[in-house]
Amino acid sequence: MRFAATKRFLCVLCVLGVLCGSRFFAAALDREAFTITKYDLTVQLEPQQQRLGARGTIILRNDSSELQKIIALQISSSLNWRAIRDAGKALQFVSQPYASDIDHTGALSEAIVTLPAEIKPKDSVELEIGYEGVIPVDMTRLTRVGVPDDIARHTSWDHIGASFTAVRGAGYVAWYPITTESADFSEGNSLFEVVDRWKARAAGSEFQLAITSQYGGSDSRPVLICGAETDHAANADDSAGKREAKRVEKHGAKNDEVHTECQWNPLGTTAPMFAMADYVDNFKPPLRILSLRGHEAGAEKYSDALSPAMRFVTEWFGKPSAPVTIADLSDPHAAPFESGTLLMVSMAGEDTKLAGINVVHELVHSALASPRPWVYEGLAHFAEAAYREQQGGRESALDLLGIHRAAFLDAEKEVPAPPGKEIPTAQARDIGPPLATSYDEIYYRSKAAYVWWMLRDMVGDDALKAAIAKYRAADDKDSKYVEGLVEAAAKRDLGWFFDDWVYHDRGLPDVRVQLAHPWDDEKPGGGKQTQMITVTLENTGNAGAEIPFTVRCEGAEASRRLEVRARSTATLRVEIPSRPAEIVVNDGSVPENDLTNNVFKIPAQ
């Protein structure tokens, strides 16, 4: 499909005389050759017409290994290119549809731009751009693959509207230019792979936005916001009090306009977004709560959740101080979305427990900055589970973690090797991206949450808190930096764990009881006998873990932990209070591929 589209584009360009010579036809168009390293955009909204107009500059770097003279710039198919210039001179370009589910319409408006000169590898070019169009609700990319209308509506809620506006970035709506290959929801993980590559390429990019909106016809001035990410590079001393989101809000020059400015430097994993509504603005530093009228009860629950969440986060991560925002969604069933330090979530009918978890998540971002997604997002999701444990016990926390397990289980399944061709542990191949460098949300959120939880179980609360307290984003230049902090605090070698879970993706453990041998330990001199059981655990997976297990006896139980490396066994003797009945391996704190073999029945003697 992609080759056919490329061939069609080249034919159009040839007819128009934009390209000449046979050399170009020998090479396919590389849509990911250029990375946009800097955005400086001015956006004007016209909510009554659902309209957006954008002007500004972008800087593109040639990240390919070859000279490049052609750039493919893409925006949503509901927007139209108006101008592309280089140093004030209009450039020739052809604009046409390009099928891709990276936008909610299922297509992009692509401009094939001819540069006046070839760009060398690693060199950059600055372009002036202009585009405009409408952004209505559009569920096309979901409904055409069979998603029911009601689910699609609650998932694809992006739009510019007279009473409510909320538009997410690339992966949802390409309201700013991108440079990607086609993504297709119906082709396995195609969409996620394209989005992940885009995030990885743009992670170090800068994004500056000035946005203005009209609001004629309203008695009250609406609130216009855009997600704002912490500036990691500027926080060399990591002083929480100095880490402020780059966001400036001010009234426009006219009485019927609102204006705000945001800067993401660097972009990291953030998908820049904007929202506008007649919000009730409640600011309790560092948390800003924006609620829609009629949702006061839900907003109050978020406000009430702030104090206990602050105490919890301060104990674990330091005092939150960088501003964060939680803003209301008009659809009470809309899927939540996070953009940097902005969380969009419905406040209609929210329960207190969910409100508290959401506040904790954002406050962790306020307290601790990191350029590494698995640290920045992983710790925030770990904190949700730890806070849930504080409220409702360990089982409640593990239930929350279980949702994360379901999210990345398929990605961690290994393809079995043919009989007789099994790969030795030392040669185990990675089946996915290393967590340390991954820009895949399933990994740096869900898998990372488990990794932090397992580390906590292994080293204890005090050691992990001590390691986190010493973390400095400016010092995190080596992939083993975090390992060093945790090992120093725990006084324990954890290289094997980080190797299996952070530096490589070896898949998941698969642990079962290989052998259980109950016996009586007779004391010297005829003393009272002690009941014992020898337990051998076998791990057939390629990732090691410290596994919790419980020996259940008549009226009592005994729980222990045992380190079981990949493709190996480990044995432990356990003193038990009475006759053993069964052994339960793993309480859910360690993600496994197979949970059906976790209970071992002990035959009656």
C-alpha positions in Angstrom: 0.0 0.0 0.0 2.8 2.4 1.0 4.7 1.7 -2.3 1.6 2.3 -4.4 1.0 5.6 -2.6 4.6 6.7 -3.2 4.5 5.8 -6.9 1.2 7.8 -7.2 2.9 10.9 -5.5 5.9 10.8 -7.8 3.7 10.6 -10.9 1.8 13.7 -9.8 5.1 15.6 -9.2 6.4 14.5 -12.5 3.4 15.8 -14.4 3.6 19.2 -12.6 7.2 19.5 -13.5 8.3 19.9 -9.9 10.9 17.1 -10.2 13.3 16.3 -13.1 15.9 13.8 -13.9 15.8 10.0 -13.5 17.8 9.8 -10.3 14.9 10.7 -8.1 12.7 8.0 -9.5 15.2 5.4 -8.5 14.6 6.0 -4.8 11.4 5.8 -2.8 10.3 8.9 -0.8 11.7 8.6 2.8 9.0 10.3 4.9 11.0 9.9 8.1 14.2 11.3 6.7 13.6 14.6 8.4 12.9 15.3 12.1 11.3 18.5 13.1 13.6 19.8 15.8 11.9 23.1 16.6 8.3 24.4 16.3 7.4 28.1 16.8 3.7 28.3 16.0 1.0 31.0 16.4 -2.5 29.5 16.3 -5.8 31.3 16.0 -9.0 29.5 16.9 -12.5 30.4 15.7 -14.7 28.1 17.9 -18.0 29.1 16.3 -16.7 27.8 12.9 -14.7 25.0 14.5 -11.7 26.6 12.7 -8.0 26.7 13.3 -5.4 28.9 11.5 -1.7 28.4 12.1 1.4 30.4 11.0 5.0 30.0 12.2 8.4 28.4 11.5 9.7 24.9 11.9 13.3 23.6 11.7 13.9 20.2 10.1 17.1 18.1 10.4 18.1 15.5 7.9 18.5 12.4 10.0 19.0 10.1 7.0 22.4 9.0 5.7 21.8 10.6 2.3 21.4 14.0 0.7 17.7 15.1 0.8 15.9 17.6 -1.3 12.3 16.5 -0.8 10.4 16.8 2.4 7.0 15.3 3.2 5.1 17.5 5.7 1.8 16.2 7.1 -1.2 17.7 8.9 -4.7 16.5 9.5 -6.7 15.9 6.4 -9.3 18.4 7.7 -6.6 21.1 7.4 -5.2 22.6 4.2 -1.7 23.9 3.4 -1.6 27.6 2.4 2.1 28.5 2.3 5.5 27.0 2.7 8.5 29.3 2.4 12.3 29.3 2.7 13.9 32.6 3.7 10.7 34.4 2.5 10.7 32.7 -0.9 7.7 30.5 -1.7 8.6 26.9 -2.3 7.0 24.5 -4.8 4.9 21.8 -3.2 2.1 19.4 -4.1 -0.6 18.8 -1.5 -2.6 15.6 -1.5 -4.3 13.1 0.8 -2.2 10.4 2.5 -3.9 7.6 4.3 -2.8 7.3 8.0 -4.5 6.6 11.2 -2.1 8.8 13.1 -4.9 11.3 12.7 -8.5 10.8 13.9 -9.8 11.3 10.3 -7.8 8.4 9.1 -5.9 10.6 6.6 -3.3 13.4 6.4 -3.0 16.4 4.2 0.6 15.9 2.9 2.7 18.5 1.3 5.6 17.2 -0.9 8.0 20.1 -0.7 10.9 20.6 -3.1 13.8 22.4 -1.4 16.0 24.9 -3.4 19.2 22.8 -2.5 20.0 19.4 -1.1 20.4 19.1 2.6 23.4 17.1 3.9 22.9 14.5 6.7 22.6 16.2 10.1 22.2 19.6 8.5 18.9 21.6 9.0 16.6 23.8 7.1 14.1 26.4 8.5 10.8 26.8 6.8 7.9 29.3 7.2 4.6 27.6 7.1 0.9 28.4 7.1 -2.2 26.2 7.2 -5.8 26.3 8.2 -9.1 24.3 8.4 -11.6 22.8 10.7 -11.4 20.2 13.5 -14.8 18.6 14.1 -15.4 15.4 16.0 -14.3 12.6 13.7 -14.4 8.9 14.5 -13.5 7.6 11.0 -10.3 5.7 11.9 -12.1 3.8 14.7 -15.5 3.1 13.1 -14.0 1.8 9.8 -12.2 -1.0 11.8 -15.5 -2.0 13.6 -15.4 0.0 16.8 -19.0 0.7 17.9 -20.1 4.3 17.5 -20.7 4.9 21.2 -17.2 3.7 22.2 -15.6 5.5 19.3 -17.3 8.8 20.4 -16.0 8.5 23.9 -12.5 7.7 22.6 -12.2 10.2 19.8 -13.5 13.3 21.5 -11.1 15.8 19.9 -12.8 18.9 18.4 -13.0 22.7 18.3 -16.5 23.8 19.4 -18.4 26.8 20.4 -19.0 25.6 24.0 -16.1 23.2 24.5 -12.7 22.7 22.7 -10.1 20.0 23.3 -7.6 18.8 20.8 -4.8 16.3 21.4 -1.6 16.0 19.4 -0.1 13.6 16.9 -1.5 10.1 17.4 -4.9 11.7 17.8 -5.0 14.9 15.7 -2.1 16.2 13.6 -2.9 19.9 14.3 0.9 20.6 14.0 3.2 19.3 11.2 4.7 15.8 11.5 6.9 13.6 9.2 5.8 10.0 9.4 5.1 6.9 7.4 1.5 5.7 7.1 -0.1 4.0 10.2 -3.0 1.6 9.9 -5.2 0.5 12.8 -6.1 -2.7 11.0 -2.5 -3.8 10.6 -1.4 -5.1 14.0 0.7 -2.6 15.9 1.3 -0.4 12.9 -0.2 2.7 14.5 1.7 2.3 17.8 5.0 1.6 16.0 4.7 4.7 13.9 3.7 6.9 16.9 6.6 5.4 19.0 9.1 6.1 16.3 7.8 9.7 16.0 8.0 10.2 19.8 11.6 8.8 19.8 12.7 11.1 17.0 11.0 14.2 18.4 11.9 13.6 22.0 14.6 16.2 22.0 12.7 18.7 19.9 11.5 22.1 21.2 7.9 23.3 20.8 6.8 26.9 21.3 3.1 27.8 21.0 1.2 31.0 21.2 -2.6 30.4 20.9 -5.4 32.9 20.7 -9.2 32.3 20.5 -12.3 34.3 20.0 -15.2 33.7 22.2 -17.9 36.1 21.0 -21.4 35.6 22.3 -20.4 34.5 25.8 -21.1 36.4 29.0 -18.0 35.1 30.8 -14.4 34.8 29.6 -13.5 31.1 28.9 -10.2 29.6 30.1 -7.8 28.6 27.3 -5.0 26.1 28.3 -2.4 24.0 26.7 -0.4 21.1 28.2 3.0 22.3 29.4 6.0 20.0 30.1 8.7 20.6 32.6 11.9 22.0 31.2 14.3 19.2 32.1 17.3 20.8 30.6 16.9 24.0 32.6 16.7 22.1 35.9 20.3 21.3 36.5 20.0 21.8 40.2 16.7 19.8 40.3 15.3 22.3 42.9 11.6 21.5 42.9 10.8 25.1 43.6 12.5 26.2 40.3 10.9 23.6 38.1 8.0 25.4 36.7 6.0 24.6 33.6 6.6 27.0 30.8 3.1 28.4 30.6 2.0 32.0 30.4 -1.6 33.1 30.4 -2.8 36.6 29.6 -5.8 38.3 28.1 -5.8 39.2 24.4 -5.6 42.7 23.1 -9.3 42.5 22.4 -12.1 42.0 24.8 -13.5 39.0 23.0 -10.2 37.1 22.9 -8.2 34.9 25.2 -4.6 34.1 24.8 -2.1 31.6 26.3 1.5 30.5 25.5 3.2 27.1 26.1 6.7 25.8 25.6 7.8 22.1 25.7 11.6 22.0 25.9 12.3 19.2 25.2 9.1 17.6 23.9 9.9 14.2 25.5 6.8 11.9 25.3 4.3 14.8 25.4 1.7 15.1 22.7 1.0 18.9 22.8 -2.7 19.7 23.2 -5.0 22.6 23.9 -8.4 23.0 25.5 -10.9 25.8 26.1 -14.2 26.0 28.0 -16.1 28.1 30.5 -14.2 26.6 33.3 -14.5 27.3 37.0 -10.8 27.9 38.0 -9.7 26.7 41.4 -5.9 27.0 42.1 -4.5 25.3 45.2 -0.8 25.3 44.7 0.7 23.4 43.0 -2.6 22.0 41.6 -4.9 23.9 39.3 -8.4 22.4 39.0 -10.6 23.4 36.1 -14.1 22.2 36.3 -17.2 22.7 34.1 -20.3 24.2 35.6 -22.5 21.4 37.0 -19.5 19.3 38.0 -18.8 21.0 41.3 -19.1 17.8 43.3 -16.5 16.1 41.3 -14.2 19.1 41.4 -14.6 19.1 45.2 -13.4 15.5 45.4 -10.3 16.5 43.5 -9.8 19.4 45.8 -10.3 17.2 48.9 -7.8 14.7 47.6 -5.0 17.2 47.4 -3.8 17.2 51.0 -3.5 13.5 51.6 -1.9 13.1 48.1 0.6 15.8 48.9 1.6 14.1 52.1 2.1 10.7 50.3 4.0 12.2 47.4 6.2 14.3 49.6 7.2 11.3 51.7 8.2 9.3 48.6 9.4 11.9 46.0 9.9 15.2 47.7 7.6 18.2 47.9 5.6 18.9 44.7 5.9 22.5 43.6 5.9 22.7 39.8 2.4 23.6 38.7 0.1 20.9 37.3 -3.4 21.1 35.9 -6.4 18.7 36.0 -9.1 19.9 33.6 -12.7 18.6 33.1 -13.9 16.9 29.9 -17.4 17.6 28.7 -18.2 14.0 28.0 -18.6 12.1 31.3 -17.6 8.9 29.6 -14.6 10.3 27.7 -11.3 8.5 28.0 -8.8 10.5 30.1 -5.7 11.9 28.5 -2.4 13.2 29.9 -0.2 15.8 28.1 2.8 16.6 30.2 1.6 18.2 33.4 -2.0 18.5 32.1 -4.5 15.8 32.8 -7.9 15.9 31.0 -10.5 13.8 32.8 -14.2 14.0 33.4 -15.2 15.3 36.8 -18.8 14.1 36.4 -19.5 11.4 39.0 -15.8 10.7 39.8 -15.3 8.7 43.0 -12.9 9.8 45.6 -10.4 6.9 45.2 -10.0 7.6 41.5 -9.6 11.4 42.1 -6.9 10.7 44.7 -5.0 8.4 42.3 -5.1 11.0 39.5 -3.9 13.8 41.8 -1.0 11.6 43.1 0.0 10.8 39.5 0.3 14.5 38.6 2.0 15.5 41.8 4.7 12.9 41.2 5.4 14.8 37.9 5.4 18.0 39.9 7.9 16.7 42.4 10.3 14.7 40.2 11.5 15.5 36.7 13.3 13.0 34.5 14.3 12.9 30.8 13.8 9.1 30.9 10.1 8.0 30.2 10.5 4.8 32.3 11.5 6.9 35.3 9.2 9.9 34.7 6.0 8.0 33.8 6.9 4.7 35.5 7.3 6.2 38.9 4.0 8.1 38.5 2.1 4.9 37.8 4.0 3.0 40.5 2.9 5.8 42.9 -0.8 5.2 41.9 -0.5 1.6 43.1 1.5 2.5 46.2 -1.2 5.0 47.1 -4.0 2.5 46.4 -2.2 0.1 48.8 -2.1 2.8 51.5 -5.9 3.2 51.1 -7.1 -0.3 50.5 -4.3 -2.8 51.2 -1.9 -4.8 49.0 -4.6 -6.7 47.2 -6.2 -3.5 46.0 -2.8 -2.3 44.7 -2.1 -5.5 42.9 -5.5 -5.3 41.2 -4.5 -1.9 39.9 -1.1 -3.3 38.7 -3.0 -6.2 37.1 -4.5 -3.7 34.6 -1.0 -2.8 33.6 -0.1 -6.5 33.2 -3.0 -6.9 30.8 -1.8 -3.9 28.8 1.7 -5.3 28.0 1.2 -9.1 28.3 0.8 -9.7 24.5 3.9 -7.6 23.7 5.9 -9.7 26.1 5.0 -13.1 24.7 7.8 -15.0 23.1 7.6 -17.1 19.9 8.6 -20.6 20.9 11.8 -21.9 19.3 11.6 -25.2 17.4 12.4 -28.4 19.4 16.1 -28.8 19.8 16.8 -25.2 18.9 16.1 -23.5 22.2 18.3 -20.4 22.8 20.6 -20.6 25.9 19.9 -18.1 28.6 23.2 -16.2 27.9 22.1 -15.8 24.3 18.5 -14.9 25.0 17.3 -12.4 22.4 15.3 -9.2 23.1 11.7 -9.6 22.2 10.9 -5.9 22.5 12.5 -2.5 23.1 14.7 -2.0 26.2 12.8 -0.2 28.9 15.7 2.2 29.4 15.3 3.7 25.9 11.7 2.8 25.0 9.1 5.4 23.8 6.4 2.7 23.7 3.7 3.7 26.2 3.0 0.1 27.1 6.6 -0.3 28.2 7.4 3.1 29.9 4.1 3.2 31.7 2.8 -0.3 32.4 6.0 -2.4 32.4 7.9 0.4 34.2 5.2 0.5 37.0 5.9 -3.2 37.6 9.6 -2.8 37.6 9.5 -0.1 40.3 7.0 -2.2 42.3 9.3 -5.2 42.1 12.3 -3.1 43.1 10.4 -1.8 46.1 9.5 -5.4 47.2 13.1 -6.4 46.8 14.9 -3.5 48.6 12.2 -2.1 50.9 10.5 1.3 51.2 13.4 3.0 53.0 16.0 2.1 50.5 13.9 2.9 47.4 12.9 6.3 49.0 16.6 7.0 49.6 17.5 6.2 46.0 14.7 8.4 44.7 15.7 11.3 47.0 19.2 11.2 45.4 17.9 11.1 41.9 18.9 14.2 39.8 17.6 14.6 36.3 20.7 16.5 35.2 23.0 13.7 36.4 21.0 11.0 34.6 23.3 10.7 31.5 24.1 7.0 31.8 21.6 4.2 31.5 23.0 2.6 34.7 22.6 5.8 36.8 19.4 4.6 38.4 20.8 1.1 39.1 23.7 2.7 40.9 21.4 4.7 43.1 19.2 1.8 44.1 22.2 -0.6 44.7 23.9 2.0 46.9 20.8 2.5 49.0 20.0 -1.2 49.2 23.6 -2.4 49.5 22.8 -5.2 47.1 23.8 -6.3 43.6 20.9 -5.8 41.3 22.7 -5.9 38.0 21.0 -9.2 36.9 17.5 -7.6 37.5 18.3 -4.4 35.6 19.8 -6.4 32.8 16.7 -8.5 32.4 14.1 -5.8 32.9 15.6 -2.4 32.0 18.6 -2.7 29.7 17.0 -5.6 27.7 13.6 -7.0 27.1 13.9 -10.7 27.8 10.2 -11.3 28.1 8.6 -12.4 31.4 9.3 -15.0 34.0 7.3 -18.2 34.2 7.7 -19.7 37.7 6.2 -22.8 39.2 6.9 -25.2 42.1 9.2 -27.9 40.8 9.5 -29.8 44.1 8.1 -29.5 47.6 9.3 -31.8 50.4 7.7 -31.5 53.9 9.8 -32.9 56.8 10.2 -32.8 60.5 13.3 -31.2 62.0 14.1 -33.1 65.2 15.9 -31.1 67.8 19.0 -32.5 69.6 18.3 -34.2 73.0 14.7 -35.0 72.1 13.5 -31.5 71.9 10.2 -30.5 70.2 10.1 -31.3 66.5 9.8 -28.4 64.0 7.8 -28.8 60.8 9.7 -27.8 57.7 9.2 -27.8 54.0 11.9 -27.5 51.3 10.6 -25.6 48.2 12.2 -25.6 44.8 11.0 -23.0 42.3 11.7 -23.3 38.6 11.7 -20.3 36.3 11.4 -21.3 32.6 11.3 -17.7 31.4 14.2 -15.6 30.1 13.8 -12.9 32.8 14.7 -13.4 36.4 12.8 -12.1 39.4 12.5 -12.3 43.2 9.3 -14.3 43.6 7.0 -14.2 46.6 5.4 -17.5 47.6 3.1 -18.7 50.4 2.9 -22.1 52.0 -0.7 -22.6 53.2 -1.1 -24.9 56.1 -4.0 -26.0 58.3 -5.2 -22.7 59.9 -2.1 -20.7 59.1 0.5 -19.9 56.4 4.1 -18.9 55.9 5.3 -16.4 53.2 8.8 -16.0 51.8 10.6 -14.5 48.8 13.1 -16.3 46.6 15.4 -15.0 43.9 15.0 -17.2 40.8 17.2 -16.3 37.8 16.2 -16.8 34.2 16.1 -20.5 33.1 17.1 -21.8 36.5 15.9 -23.1 39.8 16.3 -22.0 43.4 15.6 -23.7 46.7 14.6 -22.5 50.2 13.7 -24.3 53.5 10.8 -22.8 55.3 9.6 -23.4 58.8 5.8 -23.9 58.9 3.3 -23.9 61.7 1.4 -27.0 60.7 0.8 -29.6 58.0 1.2 -28.0 54.5 -1.7 -28.2 52.1 -0.6 -26.1 49.1 2.0 -23.6 47.8 0.9 -20.4 46.0 3.6 -18.8 43.9 3.5 -15.1 43.1 0.8 -12.9 44.6 0.6 -10.9 41.3 3.4 -8.5 42.1 5.6 -10.1 39.4 4.2 -10.2 35.9 4.2 -13.6 34.3 3.1 -15.0 31.0 1.3 -18.0 32.5 -0.5 -17.8 35.8 -2.2 -21.2 35.5 0.7 -23.1 37.2 1.0 -20.9 40.3 -0.7 -23.3 42.7 1.0 -26.5 43.8 -1.1 -29.0 45.8 0.8 -31.0 48.4 -0.3 -34.6 48.7 -1.5 -35.7 52.2 1.1 -37.9 54.0 
